[in-house]
């Protein structure tokens, strides 16, 4: 017998829809974001953003084109209103910023005595490689404030690493552990950072430029990497043997997994963490099963003879899974956004066009590593029109858009800027509600408070 109680999922979906509708309404009425946050220097540009969804969504990371990374916290500071009648409001605050690689850095403190007791330090992080075991210590006893030591178990000191030489292409929290995060750049290095000291703890050198990295909470303790290599790579953070494992290479008897193009994007399935999706420069979208020897699970193929058994006619430069792990969305330079349901038994239902075909919408292949984001059943697309487009994944139709603020320009000639980083705070149980964070490439403005910013949209 029904007591008139609603399904909790139905109530949650309705709240999510109302939050998003209010956010879009506010963006339209205000003509821009609710809050604007400047970066550290005048000519710094945001490249990527990642919110830590597994620690109450309090913190987020911001990567910049000068190679630096900053740590921010939602609603950390209270400021007065713009006028006498307005109420004080909470704003986000930058907690930490890494030093730019080209800047002159103070030499890190290195003790002549390798024992932790010599300087009253405490261990805050440890990891192992095949050759050595590492321990990261933290000390507050020196007059220079917080300092760090990085020791090997054989009492040899590890060489401190610098920040990225080029802009940060991708930043990612390590699973559900907010004590560590990962960055990647076209300088062919992946860096593991200690959040407490906000310093690079380990470098993983690559022979290829890195386009995207991904990590999910899992017992696998691994990281998947998309790079100029023709095969996706898995870094096992438990062994750190340069931790690189190339998977998907075909055997002599089978060429089913032969790859002939650079990998531009790769994403873990958020529910089935042994499933990895990849998109390459030829427009192919493949699913890999980490439990299988040859790893290729299936390939997404659009039901169109003109596609030559591929997902996209041109490069696939981003992918995103829905939160339930059942739906995969891909975007390509052929102007198509396609929704896939790879675990459906009926092949004809596996690929469906989202919105209209629009080639100029996504014409710059590697402009940003964050093209797509999902909020509930809504897809957010970071376009090359200087707009964010919103699509309903239920009926695959266009919903609405947010235009780039007209006050922001990217140079002295008044060239319109574009959105770079893109992240959604989608956890509504933490009292912060829906937040949409986007980065800009603007270094000039017509309003003094709007420059080289992180923009925050909210209901």
N, C-alpha and C positions, 0 to 999 in steps of 0.2 A: 504494500500500500504506500502510495506516495504521500509525503508530508509537505509537499510544496517547496522542498529544498532544491536549489539550483546546483547543477554540476559545477564543482570548483574550477574545472578547466574552462567552462563557458564564461564564468565570472571573470577569470583571469584574462581571457581573450578580449572580453569587452572592455576591461580596464586598460589593456594595452592599446586598443583601438582609440579609446577616448584620449589617452595621453598623446598619441601620435597626432590625432586631429587637432588637439590644442596646440601642440608644438608648431605644426604647419600654419595654423591660424595666427599665432604670435609672430612667426617669421614674416608672414605677409603683412600684418598690421604695423609691426615695428620697422619693416623694410630692411631688416638685418638681424644679427644675433642679439640675444639678451645681454651677454657679457663678452668683453674682448680682453684678452690677456696678452701683453707684450712679451717678447722674448728678451734675451739678455743683451744683445747688441743690435745696433741699428740695421745692419745688413744681413742678419741671420734669418733663414727661412725654415719653416717647418717642413719636414719630409714625411714623417710617419708618427702615429700615435697608437698606444696600446693601453687599455684599461685592465686593471687586475680585477677580474670578476669573481675571484675565489677568496678575497679578503674583504668582504662587504663592499667591494667596489669603491674603496676610499681613495685609492691612488691610481695614477696613470703616468706613463712614460712618454716623452716627446723626443724624437730624433730630429736633428737639424742638418742643414747642408754644409755646415762647417766641421762636421765630424763629432760634435758634442751631443750629449744626452742629458736631459733634465727630468727630475722627479717632481710631480705635482700631487697635491691633495685636494679633493673636493671640499668646498665649504669650510675652509680652514680659518679665514679671517673675516671679521665683522667691520664693515665700512658704513659711513653715514650716507644718507640719501643724497640725490642730486640737488634737491632743494629743501626748503624748510618743512614742507608738508609731507615729503616722502619719508618712509621708514628706513631704518638701517637694514642692510642686507648682507648675507654671507657671500663671500667670493672664494675662489680657489687660490691656492698659494704654492709658489715654487719652493720646494724643500731643499733640493740639491741640484747642482749642475756640474758636469764633468768639465775638465779643462780641455781646451782645444789643443789638438796635436801640435799646431805650429806655435803655440804660446810657450813662453819660457816657464818651465815648471820647477818647483822646488824639489830638490833631490829627496827621495823617500828615505826615511830613517831605517838604517840597517844595523843591527846590533852585532858586535864582534863576538858575543857569546850567544850560541844558538839555542840555549835553553830558555824556555818561556819564563822561568822564574827570575831570570837576570833583569828583566825590565818590568816585572809585575804585569804581564800581559795575559790575555785569556783567548782561547781558541774560539772563533766564531764560525768557521767553515772549514771543511776538509773534503778532498777528493783524491782519486787515485788515477795513475796512468799505468801502463805496463812496466815502465821503468822505475817509477817513483811514487811515493805517497806524499801528498801536499797537505800542509796545515796552514790556515790563514789565521793570524793572531791580531788582536786589537789592543792598543794601549792608550791610557789617558794620563799617564804619569809625566809625559814630556811637556815642556813649556810650549811646544809647537802644536798642542792640541791633539786631536785624534790622529794616530799614525798606525802604520801597519807593517807587519813582517810576513814574508812568505818563505817558509822553510821546506826543504825536502827532508825526508827521513834519513838521508845519508849525510845530513848537515851541510849540504851545498845550498847556496841561496839561488832562488830562481830569479831570472832577469825581469825587472818590472817592465810591463808593456805600456805603449803609448795608446792614445785614442786613435780612432780611424783617421787615416790620411785624407780620405774623401768623405763626402756626405754619407750620413747613415741612411741606408736604403730600407732597412726593416728593423724593427725593435719588437721584442716579444718577451713577456713574462714566462718564466720556466714553470709550466704546469700550474699547480696550486701552491707553489712555494714562492712567497713574496720575498724571500731572502736572496733570490738570484734572478737575473734576467739576461737576455741574449741580444746582441746586435750584429748586423751584417752590413757590408758595404762593398762597393766595387773595387776596393783596395785588396780584394781576395783574401780577407781575413774575417773570421767569425770570432767574436769576443764574448766570453762569459764574465758577467759582472757580479760583484758582491754588493748587495743593496745597502748593507750597514755602513760600509766604508765608501761606497759609491766609487769604486775603482775597479779596473779590469783585473780579474784574477787569473784568467787563462786565455790564451790565443790559440785558435785552431786555424792554421794556414791552409788555404785552398790554392789550386792552380787555375781557378776559374772565377770570374766575376759572379757574385751572388745576387740573385734577384729577389728571393723571398725565402723566409724560414717559417716554420710552424712547430708548435708544441702544444700538447694537451695533457691534463692530469691523467697519469697512467703509470702502471707498474713497469712499463717499458723503459722509462727514464731516457727517452730519446728525442732527437730533433731531426726533422726532415728538411732538406735543403734543395731549393731550385736554383740552378746556376747555368752557366754556359756549357757545362758538361751535357752530354746527350742522355744521361740517365739521372733520375732522382737519387739523392744520397741520404743515408741515415747515419746520424752521429749518435753512437751509444755513449751516453755521459757516464756510465758506470765504469767503462774501461778507458775512455779518453785516449785511445791509441791512434790519435789523429782521427779518432773515432769514426773514420769515414768508411762506410760500407756502401758500395755500389750495388744496387739490386736491379734486376730486370734484364740483365744481359743474357742473350740467347745462347743456347748450346750449339754444337756443331750439327746436331740432328734436327734442331728446330730453330727457325728464325722468326717465330711468332712475336717475340718481344724486341726485335731489332729496332733501335731508335736512331733517327737521322737528323734530329734538330735539337736546339737548345731548350732546356726546361725553363719556362718563364714563371710557373706558379705551381705550388703543391700544398695540399691541405689534408690534415688528419680528419677522419670522421669523428665527430665529437662523442659518439656513443660506441661505435665499434672501432676502438683505437688501433686495431690491427689493419684497418683499411686506410689507404692513402690515395688521394686523387691527384693527378698531375695534368698540366696543360703545357703544350710545347709550341715552338715557333712555326710548326707546320699546321697548327690548328687541331691537333689530335688531343683528345681527353681520355685518359686511361685510369683505371682503378687497379691498385696493387694490393695484394694480400701478403702481409709480412710473415704469415705462417707457412706460406707455400715456398717451395724451393726456387721456382722460377719466377714467382711473385706476381705475374700478370693475372689479374682476376677477369677483367673484361675491358672492352673499349666502347666508349659512347659513340654511336653512329646515328646521325640524323637520317630519317627516312626520306632521302632525296637523292635521286640518281646523279644529280649534278655535283654532289658533295664528295664523290670519289671515296665513299666509305669513311668519312671523317666527321668530326663534330662541327668544325668551322672551316670555311674556305681559306681563311688566313689565320694568323697567329692567335692563340688563346692566351691572354695575358692576365687573367685572374679567375679564381674559383671561390665559391663559398658554400658551406653546408648549412642547412637549417638546423636549429637546435636539437631536433629529434633525430637527426642523422639520416633521415629517409630521402631527403631531396638535396640534389646538388645543382648549383647554378653556375654556368660558365659564360664568359663574355669574350668576344673575339674582335679582331680588326676587320672582319667581314660585315660589321654593323649589326650583329645578332647577339641577343641575350637568350640563352636557352636553359629551360628548366628540365632537369633529368630526374627520373625516379629509378635508379639503377637496380633496386632490389625488387621491383615489380616483375611478375612472371610474364606479363604480356609485353613483348618487345615494342609494339606500336605505341605504347604509352610512355616510352622512355625519354623522348625528346619533344619539347613543346616550346615554341617561340614566345618570348616574353616581350610585350610591346611591339613596336614596329621596327623594321629594318632601318638602321640609321648609321651609315658609315662614319660621317664626321663626329658622331658622338664619342667614338673611341678610336682615334686615328694615331695617337702617339703611344707607341708600344710600351716604352719603359718610363713614361713620365712619372708614375707613382706606383708603388707596390700595393696600394690600398684602393682598388677600384670598386669593390663590392662589399656590402655589409648587410646583415639580415637582422630585422627586429620583428620578432614573432612571425607573422606570415607576410611581412612587407620587405621588399628588396630595395636597398638604397644604392644607387649607381653614381659614382663620381665621374662626371663626364668632362670632355674637353671643350664643352660649351661654357665653362665657368658656371655650371649649374649642378645641383644634386637632384637626380630624378628618383621618384618613388613609384614602385610597381607593386601591385597586389599579386602575390604568388598563387593565390587560390584560383583566380580567373585569368591570370597573366596579362592584366591590363594596366595601362599607365594611370597613376593616381594624381600626382602633384609634383611640384618642383620647388627648390629653394635657389634663388639666384645669388650670385656673388655680390657682396655689398658694393654699391657704386662708388663709395668713398675710397675704396682700396684700389691702388694701381701698382703695377710691378716695376715701373721705371719713370723717369722724369718726363718722358714723352706722353705719359698718360695711358700706356697700354694696360688693358684690363688684366687683372690677376686671375689665378685659377686656384681651386681647392687642391691641396696635396694630401695630407694625412686625413684619415677618416676612422672614427671609432664611436660606438654606441654603448652607453651605460643603460643596460636593459633590465637590471634587477630592480624591481619596484618595491621590494621588501626592506630596503635599507634606508627608507625615509628620504632618500634623495630624488627618487622618481626618475623619469626618463631624461637622459642628457645626450645630446648629439654634439660631439667634438669634431671640428675640422680645422686643419692647418691651412695657412695661406702662403703664397710666394711673394707677398707685397713688401716692399721696402720703402715705398713712398705713399703719401696720403694727402687728402684734402682736408682731413680733420686730424688734429695733432694726436688724438688718443688712438687712432686707428693706423697701426703700422706693424709689419712683420708679426702677425698675430696668431693666436689660437682662438678660434671663435666657438662660443658655447651657445647652443640653442636648447631651450627647455620649454615645457608646457606653461 
